[in-house]
Amino acid sequence: MDRVLADPWNVWAANRPTSTVLHLDSGAAGRSSVATLDAVAAHARREATRGAYIAMREAQPALDGLRDDIAGLLAQPAGGVAFVESGTTGLEALLRVWPLPPDASVGVVAPEWGPNLAAFTARGLRIVEVPHDGTGRLDVAALAGVLADDPPTVVHLTQVTSHRGLVQPVAEALAACRAAGVPLWVDAAQALGHVDTAQGVDAVYSTSRKWLTGPRGVGLLAVAEPWWESLRVARRPMEDSPLPLRHLESHEAHIAGRIGLARAVREYLDLGPAAVVARLEEVGRLTRQVLAVVPGWAVAGSTGSAITALRPTAGQDVAAVRDRLFAEHAVLTTAGSTTRAPRDGAGPLLRVSPHVDVTSEALERLRAVLPER
């Protein structure tokens, strides 16, 4: 593990603010670049000096560019992209406007994100569990059988599971759903900027703050064009667009955050999405290789992503370990409770989610301090 990171990942790291903390928590919030932070601040200053709505009009080319860029990353038309406050807000809006019948059901895989399950239940959807391959990854052949025999109203996949980094086969699932005439929704909160998300699913929602390393307070929802006319969208009096998704955007939106996201997305596109995806998959492999030999911990079925989940094998309190790592060693990780995926049965997990700039020295540092002394 003495490999030296080559450009452009050293450049990526150099463009972030200097920190004494070892950031291994991109699954919670990635580190924005100095340029992204400056873009947010500059727009806020323009609002204070030029007037908020004048500043927004002057920023329209950048906002239009952001919409086009996000549409490209999701393989959706730009007119189908709405900017909201978070991924959670995106799902709430989707559940509110989608033409669901009174007896609607949603097909999910066992590792589904717990708050999504709660949102489905609150909306009155019946949850149908679709078989997986034994690891938590969707069994596409079994899905095809379910769709043929007793299809749910919609199928929902969390493309990259938050708690242990499984990557679901969205493209294959979409083909099966299209053949059966069942819409596929995707939670891309952990996927956008992390893995390939350009599948053109029926609906997809995500956030700015994770792998794209944009600001907090910005999320998005995209819906494929064949569904636009059937959406139950309340038209906003102060929005004259004929596009229904635009009427989901708040009049009180954090425009400075969107400007910051525009900058972050351009940085991502300049690096090359394929190169970033490949690097993050490599980061995951390297992280699991280093941490697989830590006494008292076992890697918990994380594959295909930069997220590594560790299961305690010696009775450790995961939240206490997370707190100790930060307080004593300035190492930032996430403690995952069972509420993150209550149907998965994975138990409490320590999540490690480094970005493209992680070094072998950083991973060795975590390996050295993780065991209790």
ZAMARGU-4260 file (C-alpha; in steps of 0.2 Angstrom, whole numbers, plus 5000, padded with zeros to 4 digits):
<rodrens>
0) 5000/5000/5000 | 5014/5012/4996 | 5006/5018/4979 | 5007/5037/4977 | 4992/5046/4970
5) 4994/5053/4953 | 4986/5068/4945 | 4972/5073/4943 | 4967/5067/4961 | 4981/5077/4969
10) 4974/5092/4960 | 4957/5088/4966 | 4963/5088/4984 | 4974/5104/4982 | 4958/5113/4976
15) 4949/5109/4993 | 4951/5120/5009 | 4966/5114/5020 | 4960/5103/5035 | 4967/5094/5049
20) 4953/5082/5049 | 4955/5066/5039 | 4938/5066/5029 | 4932/5048/5026 | 4914/5053/5025
25) 4909/5058/5008 | 4893/5048/5010 | 4887/5061/5022 | 4894/5076/5014 | 4909/5078/5002
30) 4921/5092/5003 | 4917/5107/4992 | 4931/5115/4982 | 4937/5133/4986 | 4930/5138/4969
35) 4913/5131/4974 | 4913/5139/4990 | 4918/5156/4982 | 4904/5154/4969 | 4891/5152/4983
40) 4898/5167/4993 | 4900/5178/4977 | 4881/5175/4972 | 4876/5179/4990 | 4886/5196/4989
45) 4878/5200/4972 | 4861/5197/4980 | 4865/5210/4994 | 4872/5223/4981 | 4862/5220/4965
50) 4846/5214/4973 | 4841/5196/4975 | 4830/5194/4960 | 4841/5204/4949 | 4856/5193/4954
55) 4845/5178/4950 | 4841/5184/4932 | 4859/5188/4929 | 4864/5171/4935 | 4851/5162/4923
60) 4864/5156/4910 | 4873/5147/4924 | 4857/5140/4931 | 4852/5134/4914 | 4869/5126/4911
65) 4867/5117/4928 | 4850/5110/4922 | 4858/5104/4906 | 4873/5096/4915 | 4862/5087/4927
70) 4850/5081/4914 | 4865/5074/4904 | 4871/5065/4920 | 4854/5057/4922 | 4850/5054/4904
75) 4834/5065/4906 | 4828/5080/4896 | 4832/5097/4904 | 4814/5101/4905 | 4811/5086/4917
80) 4823/5092/4930 | 4817/5101/4946 | 4829/5109/4959 | 4823/5106/4977 | 4830/5107/4994
85) 4837/5089/4996 | 4835/5071/4990 | 4822/5069/5004 | 4812/5083/4997 | 4813/5076/4980
90) 4805/5060/4985 | 4792/5069/4995 | 4788/5079/4979 | 4788/5063/4968 | 4775/5054/4980
95) 4764/5070/4980 | 4763/5072/4961 | 4764/5054/4954 | 4748/5047/4948 | 4747/5033/4961
100) 4730/5023/4963 | 4723/5021/4981 | 4729/5003/4982 | 4747/5007/4976 | 4762/4996/4980
105) 4780/4999/4978 | 4793/4985/4975 | 4810/4987/4985 | 4825/4976/4989 | 4829/4972/5007
110) 4843/4985/5009 | 4831/4999/5005 | 4835/5015/5014 | 4824/5016/5030 | 4818/5034/5028
115) 4812/5030/5010 | 4802/5015/5017 | 4794/5027/5030 | 4790/5039/5016 | 4781/5025/5006
120) 4772/5020/5022 | 4766/5037/5026 | 4759/5039/5008 | 4749/5023/5010 | 4760/5012/4998
125) 4760/4994/5002 | 4778/4988/5002 | 4783/4972/4992 | 4800/4965/4994 | 4808/4959/4978
130) 4821/4945/4979 | 4840/4948/4979 | 4855/4937/4976 | 4859/4934/4994 | 4871/4949/4995
135) 4857/4962/4995 | 4859/4966/4976 | 4843/4965/4966 | 4840/4948/4957 | 4835/4954/4940
140) 4828/4937/4934 | 4817/4936/4950 | 4811/4954/4947 | 4805/4949/4930 | 4795/4935/4938
145) 4787/4947/4950 | 4783/4959/4936 | 4775/4945/4926 | 4765/4937/4940 | 4760/4951/4952
150) 4768/4968/4947 | 4769/4982/4960 | 4763/4999/4955 | 4781/5005/4954 | 4798/4998/4958
155) 4810/5008/4968 | 4829/5006/4969 | 4842/5015/4980 | 4856/5014/4967 | 4870/5014/4980
160) 4865/5009/4997 | 4870/5022/5010 | 4874/5010/5024 | 4885/4997/5015 | 4889/5003/4998
165) 4880/4990/4987 | 4877/4995/4969 | 4861/4990/4962 | 4859/4985/4943 | 4848/4999/4938
170) 4850/4997/4919 | 4845/4979/4920 | 4831/4983/4931 | 4825/4997/4920 | 4824/4985/4905
175) 4814/4973/4915 | 4802/4986/4921 | 4800/4994/4904 | 4796/4977/4897 | 4782/4975/4910
180) 4776/4993/4909 | 4780/4996/4927 | 4789/5013/4931 | 4806/5013/4939 | 4810/5026/4952
185) 4828/5028/4958 | 4836/5036/4974 | 4853/5042/4967 | 4858/5052/4983 | 4873/5041/4985
190) 4875/5037/4966 | 4876/5054/4957 | 4894/5059/4955 | 4899/5041/4961 | 4893/5028/4949
195) 4885/5029/4931 | 4868/5037/4933 | 4864/5040/4915 | 4850/5027/4913 | 4835/5038/4909
200) 4824/5030/4922 | 4806/5035/4925 | 4810/5046/4940 | 4826/5049/4950 | 4830/5061/4964
205) 4847/5065/4972 | 4856/5078/4982 | 4871/5090/4979 | 4881/5088/4995 | 4888/5070/4993
210) 4899/5064/4979 | 4897/5079/4968 | 4904/5089/4983 | 4891/5103/4980 | 4883/5114/4994
215) 4870/5108/5007 | 4853/5113/5004 | 4851/5109/4986 | 4843/5093/4979 | 4835/5088/4963
220) 4821/5078/4955 | 4820/5072/4937 | 4805/5064/4928 | 4805/5056/4911 | 4795/5066/4898
225) 4781/5052/4895 | 4775/5055/4913 | 4774/5074/4913 | 4756/5076/4907 | 4750/5064/4921
230) 4759/5072/4935 | 4747/5080/4948 | 4757/5097/4949 | 4749/5112/4957 | 4754/5127/4946
235) 4762/5141/4955 | 4754/5158/4950 | 4772/5166/4949 | 4779/5153/4938 | 4774/5154/4920
240) 4783/5139/4913 | 4773/5126/4904 | 4785/5113/4911 | 4776/5104/4926 | 4793/5101/4935
245) 4797/5119/4936 | 4781/5121/4947 | 4790/5110/4960 | 4804/5123/4963 | 4802/5134/4977
250) 4800/5153/4975 | 4812/5155/4990 | 4825/5144/4983 | 4844/5145/4989 | 4850/5151/4972
255) 4868/5154/4979 | 4868/5135/4983 | 4863/5131/4965 | 4877/5142/4958 | 4889/5132/4969
260) 4882/5116/4963 | 4884/5122/4945 | 4903/5125/4949 | 4905/5108/4957 | 4896/5099/4943
265) 4908/5108/4930 | 4923/5102/4940 | 4916/5084/4940 | 4913/5085/4921 | 4930/5092/4918
270) 4938/5078/4927 | 4928/5066/4917 | 4913/5056/4925 | 4920/5039/4918 | 4937/5043/4926
275) 4929/5048/4943 | 4918/5032/4943 | 4933/5021/4940 | 4944/5030/4953 | 4930/5028/4966
280) 4928/5010/4962 | 4947/5008/4965 | 4946/5018/4981 | 4933/5006/4988 | 4944/4991/4983
285) 4959/4999/4991 | 4949/5004/5007 | 4942/4986/5009 | 4959/4978/5006 | 4967/4989/5020
290) 4953/4987/5033 | 4950/4968/5030 | 4963/4964/5042 | 4958/4976/5057 | 4956/4966/5073
295) 4938/4967/5079 | 4930/4972/5063 | 4924/4963/5047 | 4920/4971/5030 | 4901/4970/5028
300) 4897/4966/5010 | 4902/4982/5002 | 4905/4980/4983 | 4907/4991/4967 | 4907/5008/4976
305) 4919/5019/4987 | 4909/5015/5002 | 4916/5002/5014 | 4905/4996/5029 | 4913/4988/5044
310) 4904/4977/5056 | 4910/4976/5074 | 4914/4958/5079 | 4920/4961/5097 | 4905/4970/5104
315) 4910/4988/5100 | 4898/5002/5101 | 4899/5009/5083 | 4893/5027/5088 | 4906/5027/5102
320) 4919/5022/5090 | 4914/5035/5078 | 4915/5048/5092 | 4932/5042/5098 | 4940/5042/5080
325) 4935/5060/5078 | 4939/5067/5096 | 4955/5058/5098 | 4962/5056/5080 | 4952/5069/5069
330) 4946/5055/5058 | 4928/5058/5051 | 4917/5043/5048 | 4898/5038/5050 | 4890/5027/5063
335) 4876/5018/5054 | 4861/5012/5065 | 4849/4998/5059 | 4836/5012/5055 | 4846/5015/5039
340) 4841/4999/5032 | 4829/4990/5044 | 4825/4976/5032 | 4843/4972/5028 | 4848/4964/5045
345) 4865/4971/5043 | 4866/4978/5061 | 4875/4994/5066 | 4890/4998/5054 | 4904/5010/5054
350) 4904/5018/5036 | 4920/5024/5028 | 4917/5034/5012 | 4933/5042/5006 | 4933/5052/4990
355) 4945/5052/4975 | 4959/5060/4984 | 4962/5047/4998 | 4980/5041/5000 | 4987/5025/5006
360) 4994/5034/5021 | 4977/5040/5025 | 4969/5022/5025 | 4984/5016/5035 | 4981/5029/5048
365) 4963/5023/5050 | 4969/5005/5051 | 4981/5010/5065 | 4968/5019/5076 | 4952/5009/5073
370) 4956/4995/5085 | 4953/4999/5104 | 4969/5001/5113
</rodrens>
